[in-house]
Amino acid sequence: VVQRILEVEHRTRLLVVDRVTDEFLKFHGLPCTEDRAIEMGSLSSRSSAASSPRASPRDSATPPYSRQSSEGIFINK
């Protein structure tokens, strides 16, 4: 990670995601990228402006999977 950060000397960026987001992306085989973070962030900002305080994406949406015992991840239906 450090080597990758040092490759671009005029800029340092670190993308951090919560555990639920990390599991969701891994489950669907999606890379965790800055573009995806911006895309997901813009979706959550489209929620009702009247809600205060602003709910986090984790609180406002049920993830499409759940973890049950040690057998793996199962899709919610």
N, CA, C and O atoms as a Tinker XYZ file with bonds, in Angstrom:
   308  protein
     1  N      0.830000   -1.183000    0.000000    73     2
     2  CA     0.000000    0.000000    0.000000    64     1     3
     3  C      0.875000    1.247000    0.000000    63     2     4     5
     4  O      0.626000    2.188000   -0.754000    81     3
     5  N      1.895000    1.251000    0.845000    73     3     6
     6  CA     2.775000    2.415000    0.922000    64     5     7
     7  C      3.459000    2.654000   -0.414000    63     6     8     9
     8  O      3.542000    3.794000   -0.870000    81     7
     9  N      3.947000    1.604000   -1.042000    73     7    10
    10  CA     4.603000    1.736000   -2.344000    64     9    11
    11  C      3.655000    2.345000   -3.368000    63    10    12    13
    12  O      4.056000    3.208000   -4.150000    81    11
    13  N      2.431000    1.912000   -3.370000    73    11    14
    14  CA     1.426000    2.428000   -4.311000    64    13    15
    15  C      1.168000    3.915000   -4.059000    63    14    16    17
    16  O      1.042000    4.690000   -5.007000    81    15
    17  N      1.089000    4.316000   -2.788000    73    15    18
    18  CA     0.883000    5.725000   -2.451000    64    17    19
    19  C      2.075000    6.564000   -2.906000    63    18    20    21
    20  O      1.896000    7.667000   -3.422000    81    19
    21  N      3.279000    6.050000   -2.717000    73    19    22
    22  CA     4.483000    6.791000   -3.080000    64    21    23
    23  C      4.682000    6.916000   -4.587000    63    22    24    25
    24  O      5.461000    7.764000   -5.022000    81    23
    25  N      4.013000    6.112000   -5.390000    73    23    26
    26  CA     4.164000    6.166000   -6.841000    64    25    27
    27  C      3.735000    7.513000   -7.408000    63    26    28    29
    28  O      4.285000    7.952000   -8.418000    81    27
    29  N      2.782000    8.166000   -6.794000    73    27    30
    30  CA     2.318000    9.480000   -7.245000    64    29    31
    31  C      2.722000   10.485000   -6.172000    63    30    32    33
    32  O      2.088000   10.573000   -5.120000    81    31
    33  N      3.789000   11.245000   -6.448000    73    31    34
    34  CA     4.361000   12.079000   -5.397000    64    33    35
    35  C      3.555000   13.322000   -5.059000    63    34    36    37
    36  O      3.709000   13.852000   -3.958000    81    35
    37  N      2.711000   13.808000   -5.942000    73    35    38
    38  CA     1.960000   15.042000   -5.675000    64    37    39
    39  C      0.572000   14.791000   -5.074000    63    38    40    41
    40  O     -0.198000   15.729000   -4.866000    81    39
    41  N      0.262000   13.532000   -4.799000    73    39    42
    42  CA    -1.084000   13.226000   -4.300000    64    41    43
    43  C     -1.050000   11.960000   -3.450000    63    42    44    45
    44  O     -0.377000   10.984000   -3.780000    81    43
    45  N     -1.787000   12.003000   -2.360000    73    43    46
    46  CA    -1.938000   10.829000   -1.505000    64    45    47
    47  C     -3.411000   10.645000   -1.223000    63    46    48    49
    48  O     -4.070000   11.570000   -0.749000    81    47
    49  N     -3.938000    9.469000   -1.504000    73    47    50
    50  CA    -5.349000    9.196000   -1.280000    64    49    51
    51  C     -5.487000    7.817000   -0.649000    63    50    52    53
    52  O     -4.761000    6.883000   -0.986000    81    51
    53  N     -6.424000    7.718000    0.261000    73    51    54
    54  CA    -6.695000    6.453000    0.921000    64    53    55
    55  C     -8.202000    6.288000    0.972000    63    54    56    57
    56  O     -8.905000    7.135000    1.523000    81    55
    57  N     -8.691000    5.221000    0.412000    73    55    58
    58  CA   -10.123000    4.944000    0.396000    64    57    59
    59  C    -10.428000    3.952000    1.511000    63    58    60    61
    60  O     -9.874000    2.853000    1.543000    81    59
    61  N    -11.306000    4.342000    2.418000    73    59    62
    62  CA   -11.671000    3.508000    3.559000    64    61    63
    63  C    -13.158000    3.206000    3.472000    63    62    64    65
    64  O    -13.968000    4.107000    3.252000    81    63
    65  N    -13.517000    1.946000    3.644000    73    63    66
    66  CA   -14.933000    1.560000    3.629000    64    65    67
    67  C    -15.254000    0.771000    4.891000    63    66    68    69
    68  O    -14.371000    0.180000    5.513000    81    67
    69  N    -16.519000    0.771000    5.253000    73    67    70
    70  CA   -16.922000    0.004000    6.425000    64    69    71
    71  C    -16.980000   -1.479000    6.074000    63    70    72    73
    72  O    -16.914000   -1.852000    4.902000    81    71
    73  N    -17.101000   -2.308000    7.083000    73    71    74
    74  CA   -17.068000   -3.761000    6.900000    64    73    75
    75  C    -18.219000   -4.253000    6.017000    63    74    76    77
    76  O    -18.023000   -5.138000    5.184000    81    75
    77  N    -19.409000   -3.692000    6.192000    73    75    78
    78  CA   -20.570000   -4.120000    5.402000    64    77    79
    79  C    -20.329000   -3.845000    3.923000    63    78    80    81
    80  O    -20.611000   -4.693000    3.077000    81    79
    81  N    -19.808000   -2.660000    3.613000    73    79    82
    82  CA   -19.515000   -2.317000    2.219000    64    81    83
    83  C    -18.444000   -3.235000    1.654000    63    82    84    85
    84  O    -18.568000   -3.706000    0.524000    81    83
    85  N    -17.394000   -3.495000    2.425000    73    83    86
    86  CA   -16.321000   -4.383000    1.985000    64    85    87
    87  C    -16.860000   -5.778000    1.672000    63    86    88    89
    88  O    -16.526000   -6.360000    0.640000    81    87
    89  N    -17.697000   -6.313000    2.569000    73    87    90
    90  CA   -18.275000   -7.642000    2.341000    64    89    91
    91  C    -19.188000   -7.644000    1.117000    63    90    92    93
    92  O    -19.181000   -8.600000    0.342000    81    91
    93  N    -19.965000   -6.591000    0.941000    73    91    94
    94  CA   -20.863000   -6.486000   -0.207000    64    93    95
    95  C    -20.067000   -6.507000   -1.512000    63    94    96    97
    96  O    -20.394000   -7.259000   -2.430000    81    95
    97  N    -19.020000   -5.680000   -1.594000    73    95    98
    98  CA   -18.208000   -5.614000   -2.807000    64    97    99
    99  C    -17.516000   -6.944000   -3.085000    63    98   100   101
   100  O    -17.491000   -7.401000   -4.228000    81    99
   101  N    -16.960000   -7.564000   -2.063000    73    99   102
   102  CA   -16.299000   -8.862000   -2.249000    64   101   103
   103  C    -17.287000   -9.931000   -2.682000    63   102   104   105
   104  O    -16.982000  -10.742000   -3.557000    81   103
   105  N    -18.472000   -9.939000   -2.075000    73   103   106
   106  CA   -19.498000  -10.927000   -2.407000    64   105   107
   107  C    -19.884000  -10.846000   -3.884000    63   106   108   109
   108  O    -20.100000  -11.866000   -4.538000    81   107
   109  N    -19.967000   -9.607000   -4.400000    73   107   110
   110  CA   -20.363000   -9.401000   -5.793000    64   109   111
   111  C    -19.173000   -9.332000   -6.747000    63   110   112   113
   112  O    -19.351000   -9.098000   -7.942000    81   111
   113  N    -17.962000   -9.536000   -6.228000    73   111   114
   114  CA   -16.771000   -9.523000   -7.073000    64   113   115
   115  C    -16.466000   -8.154000   -7.653000    63   114   116   117
   116  O    -15.910000   -8.057000   -8.747000    81   115
   117  N    -16.822000   -7.091000   -6.932000    73   115   118
   118  CA   -16.621000   -5.727000   -7.412000    64   117   119
   119  C    -15.391000   -5.116000   -6.755000    63   118   120   121
   120  O    -15.152000   -5.327000   -5.566000    81   119
   121  N    -14.608000   -4.356000   -7.524000    73   119   122
   122  CA   -13.449000   -3.699000   -6.930000    64   121   123
   123  C    -13.887000   -2.494000   -6.099000    63   122   124   125
   124  O    -14.900000   -1.858000   -6.390000    81   123
   125  N    -13.122000   -2.196000   -5.080000    73   123   126
   126  CA   -13.375000   -1.010000   -4.259000    64   125   127
   127  C    -12.560000    0.124000   -4.870000    63   126   128   129
   128  O    -11.345000    0.190000   -4.679000    81   127
   129  N    -13.219000    1.014000   -5.600000    73   127   130
   130  CA   -12.532000    2.099000   -6.285000    64   129   131
   131  C    -13.106000    3.445000   -5.870000    63   130   132   133
   132  O    -14.203000    3.527000   -5.318000    81   131
   133  N    -12.345000    4.497000   -6.146000    73   131   134
   134  CA   -12.813000    5.852000   -5.848000    64   133   135
   135  C    -14.071000    6.169000   -6.654000    63   134   136   137
   136  O    -15.005000    6.775000   -6.130000    81   135
   137  N    -14.101000    5.765000   -7.918000    73   135   138
   138  CA   -15.288000    5.999000   -8.749000    64   137   139
   139  C    -16.517000    5.331000   -8.146000    63   138   140   141
   140  O    -17.590000    5.934000   -8.116000    81   139
   141  N    -16.382000    4.119000   -7.675000    73   139   142
   142  CA   -17.511000    3.413000   -7.071000    64   141   143
   143  C    -17.945000    4.109000   -5.775000    63   142   144   145
   144  O    -19.140000    4.191000   -5.492000    81   143
   145  N    -16.995000    4.604000   -4.994000    73   143   146
   146  CA   -17.329000    5.308000   -3.756000    64   145   147
   147  C    -18.112000    6.577000   -4.060000    63   146   148   149
   148  O    -19.073000    6.895000   -3.359000    81   147
   149  N    -17.713000    7.303000   -5.095000    73   147   150
   150  CA   -18.434000    8.514000   -5.490000    64   149   151
   151  C    -19.818000    8.150000   -5.980000    63   150   152   153
   152  O    -20.794000    8.818000   -5.638000    81   151
   153  N    -19.920000    7.085000   -6.788000    73   151   154
   154  CA   -21.213000    6.630000   -7.306000    64   153   155
   155  C    -22.141000    6.239000   -6.163000    63   154   156   157
   156  O    -23.302000    6.647000   -6.146000    81   155
   157  N    -21.650000    5.461000   -5.214000    73   155   158
   158  CA   -22.478000    5.030000   -4.092000    64   157   159
   159  C    -22.818000    6.209000   -3.187000    63   158   160   161
   160  O    -23.917000    6.267000   -2.634000    81   159
   161  N    -21.894000    7.143000   -3.031000    73   159   162
   162  CA   -22.152000    8.327000   -2.220000    64   161   163
   163  C    -23.213000    9.210000   -2.830000    63   162   164   165
   164  O    -24.040000    9.772000   -2.111000    81   163
   165  N    -23.205000    9.346000   -4.160000    73   163   166
   166  CA   -24.215000   10.184000   -4.810000    64   165   167
   167  C    -25.587000    9.535000   -4.725000    63   166   168   169
   168  O    -26.597000   10.239000   -4.707000    81   167
   169  N    -25.645000    8.214000   -4.674000    73   167   170
   170  CA   -26.936000    7.546000   -4.521000    64   169   171
   171  C    -27.515000    7.814000   -3.146000    63   170   172   173
   172  O    -28.719000    8.034000   -3.013000    81   171
   173  N    -26.674000    7.799000   -2.119000    73   171   174
   174  CA   -27.189000    8.031000   -0.772000    64   173   175
   175  C    -27.580000    9.483000   -0.571000    63   174   176   177
   176  O    -28.440000    9.770000    0.262000    81   175
   177  N    -26.973000   10.418000   -1.314000    73   175   178
   178  CA   -27.326000   11.819000   -1.157000    64   177   179
   179  C    -28.639000   12.154000   -1.847000    63   178   180   181
   180  O    -29.187000   13.235000   -1.631000    81   179
   181  N    -29.155000   11.250000   -2.672000    73   179   182
   182  CA   -30.442000   11.470000   -3.326000    64   181   183
   183  C    -31.614000   11.181000   -2.401000    63   182   184   185
   184  O    -32.765000   11.449000   -2.747000    81   183
   185  N    -31.325000   10.636000   -1.227000    73   183   186
   186  CA   -32.403000   10.324000   -0.299000    64   185   187
   187  C    -33.075000   11.608000    0.148000    63   186   188   189
   188  O    -32.540000   12.698000   -0.055000    81   187
   189  N    -34.222000   11.484000    0.742000    73   187   190
   190  CA   -35.031000   12.622000    1.153000    64   189   191
   191  C    -34.220000   13.645000    1.934000    63   190   192   193
   192  O    -33.570000   13.312000    2.925000    81   191
   193  N    -34.263000   14.887000    1.483000    73   191   194
   194  CA   -33.542000   15.959000    2.156000    64   193   195
   195  C    -34.228000   16.332000    3.458000    63   194   196   197
   196  O    -33.618000   16.976000    4.312000    81   195
   197  N    -35.479000   15.942000    3.626000    73   195   198
   198  CA   -36.233000   16.285000    4.825000    64   197   199
   199  C    -35.817000   15.462000    6.031000    63   198   200   201
   200  O    -36.051000   15.876000    7.166000    81   199
   201  N    -35.202000   14.302000    5.810000    73   199   202
   202  CA   -34.812000   13.464000    6.940000    64   201   203
   203  C    -33.619000   14.089000    7.646000    63   202   204   205
   204  O    -32.615000   14.417000    7.013000    81   203
   205  N    -33.731000   14.249000    8.938000    73   203   206
   206  CA   -32.663000   14.853000    9.704000    64   205   207
   207  C    -32.542000   14.116000   11.029000    63   206   208   209
   208  O    -33.570000   13.926000   11.678000    81   207
   209  N    -31.402000   13.698000   11.471000    73   207   210
   210  CA   -30.157000   13.778000   10.731000    64   209   211
   211  C    -30.121000   12.792000    9.582000    63   210   212   213
   212  O    -30.893000   11.834000    9.540000    81   211
   213  N    -29.219000   13.038000    8.654000    73   211   214
   214  CA   -29.121000   12.195000    7.471000    64   213   215
   215  C    -28.759000   10.772000    7.870000    63   214   216   217
   216  O    -27.785000   10.547000    8.588000    81   215
   217  N    -29.537000    9.828000    7.406000    73   215   218
   218  CA   -29.283000    8.414000    7.704000    64   217   219
   219  C    -28.109000    7.925000    6.878000    63   218   220   221
   220  O    -27.924000    8.351000    5.738000    81   219
   221  N    -27.321000    7.037000    7.449000    73   219   222
   222  CA   -26.213000    6.461000    6.705000    64   221   223
   223  C    -26.762000    5.419000    5.735000    63   222   224   225
   224  O    -27.838000    4.872000    5.972000    81   223
   225  N    -26.034000    5.131000    4.634000    73   223   226
   226  CA   -26.501000    4.104000    3.692000    64   225   227
   227  C    -26.735000    2.770000    4.382000    63   226   228   229
   228  O    -27.619000    2.013000    3.979000    81   227
   229  N    -25.955000    2.470000    5.421000    73   227   230
   230  CA   -26.107000    1.204000    6.135000    64   229   231
   231  C    -27.452000    1.150000    6.849000    63   230   232   233
   232  O    -28.087000    0.096000    6.894000    81   231
   233  N    -27.901000    2.298000    7.418000    73   231   234
   234  CA   -29.162000    2.349000    8.134000    64   233   235
   235  C    -30.360000    2.405000    7.200000    63   234   236   237
   236  O    -31.435000    1.913000    7.541000    81   235
   237  N    -30.184000    3.002000    6.020000    73   235   238
   238  CA   -31.319000    3.246000    5.140000    64   237   239
   239  C    -31.633000    2.091000    4.195000    63   238   240   241
   240  O    -32.706000    2.066000    3.593000    81   239
   241  N    -30.728000    1.146000    4.056000    73   239   242
   242  CA   -30.964000    0.050000    3.114000    64   241   243
   243  C    -30.555000   -1.280000    3.733000    63   242   244   245
   244  O    -29.543000   -1.367000    4.428000    81   243
   245  N    -31.326000   -2.282000    3.485000    73   243   246
   246  CA   -30.987000   -3.622000    3.934000    64   245   247
   247  C    -30.059000   -4.240000    2.906000    63   246   248   249
   248  O    -30.408000   -4.284000    1.726000    81   247
   249  N    -28.889000   -4.720000    3.309000    73   247   250
   250  CA   -27.992000   -5.323000    2.327000    64   249   251
   251  C    -28.636000   -6.558000    1.702000    63   250   252   253
   252  O    -29.439000   -7.230000    2.348000    81   251
   253  N    -28.292000   -6.862000    0.453000    73   251   254
   254  CA   -28.916000   -7.987000   -0.247000    64   253   255
   255  C    -28.351000   -9.332000    0.172000    63   254   256   257
   256  O    -28.500000  -10.311000   -0.561000    81   255
   257  N    -27.716000   -9.408000    1.314000    73   255   258
   258  CA   -27.168000  -10.665000    1.785000    64   257   259
   259  C    -27.179000  -10.663000    3.304000    63   258   260   261
   260  O    -27.315000   -9.613000    3.931000    81   259
   261  N    -27.041000  -11.806000    3.872000    73   259   262
   262  CA   -26.896000  -11.911000    5.323000    64   261   263
   263  C    -25.924000  -13.027000    5.636000    63   262   264   265
   264  O    -25.781000  -13.968000    4.855000    81   263
   265  N    -25.261000  -12.931000    6.761000    73   263   266
   266  CA   -24.299000  -13.955000    7.158000    64   265   267
   267  C    -25.003000  -14.887000    8.131000    63   266   268   269
   268  O    -25.518000  -14.446000    9.158000    81   267
   269  N    -25.026000  -16.167000    7.811000    73   267   270
   270  CA   -25.685000  -17.147000    8.662000    64   269   271
   271  C    -24.687000  -18.232000    9.019000    63   270   272   273
   272  O    -24.193000  -18.944000    8.145000    81   271
   273  N    -24.396000  -18.356000   10.290000    73   271   274
   274  CA   -23.420000  -19.298000   10.836000    64   273   275
   275  C    -22.094000  -19.189000   10.100000    63   274   276   277
   276  O    -21.748000  -18.112000    9.615000    81   275
   277  N    -21.358000  -20.263000   10.008000    73   275   278
   278  CA   -20.059000  -20.222000    9.343000    64   277   279
   279  C    -20.125000  -20.812000    7.943000    63   278   280   281
   280  O    -19.095000  -21.108000    7.338000    81   279
   281  N    -21.329000  -20.981000    7.433000    73   279   282
   282  CA   -21.481000  -21.602000    6.114000    64   281   283
   283  C    -21.326000  -20.615000    4.972000    63   282   284   285
   284  O    -21.226000  -21.037000    3.820000    81   283
   285  N    -21.302000  -19.329000    5.241000    73   283   286
   286  CA   -21.100000  -18.359000    4.188000    64   285   287
   287  C    -22.188000  -17.310000    4.152000    63   286   288   289
   288  O    -22.932000  -17.126000    5.116000    81   287
   289  N    -22.268000  -16.629000    3.030000    73   287   290
   290  CA   -23.217000  -15.531000    2.851000    64   289   291
   291  C    -24.398000  -16.025000    2.038000    63   290   292   293
   292  O    -24.225000  -16.725000    1.040000    81   291
   293  N    -25.590000  -15.664000    2.462000    73   291   294
   294  CA   -26.802000  -16.067000    1.769000    64   293   295
   295  C    -27.555000  -14.838000    1.275000    63   294   296   297
   296  O    -27.572000  -13.808000    1.949000    81   295
   297  N    -28.167000  -14.937000    0.121000    73   295   298
   298  CA   -28.944000  -13.842000   -0.463000    64   297   299
   299  C    -30.280000  -13.730000    0.249000    63   298   300   301
   300  O    -30.974000  -14.728000    0.443000    81   299
   301  N    -30.649000  -12.482000    0.647000    73   299   302
   302  CA   -31.978000  -12.243000    1.209000    64   301   303
   303  C    -32.991000  -12.212000    0.083000    63   302   304   305
   304  O    -32.711000  -11.667000   -0.984000    81   303
   305  N    -34.165000  -12.788000    0.301000    73   303   306
   306  CA   -35.207000  -12.771000   -0.727000    64   305   307
   307  C    -36.459000  -12.172000   -0.180000    63   306   308
   308  O    -37.456000  -12.068000   -0.895000    81   307
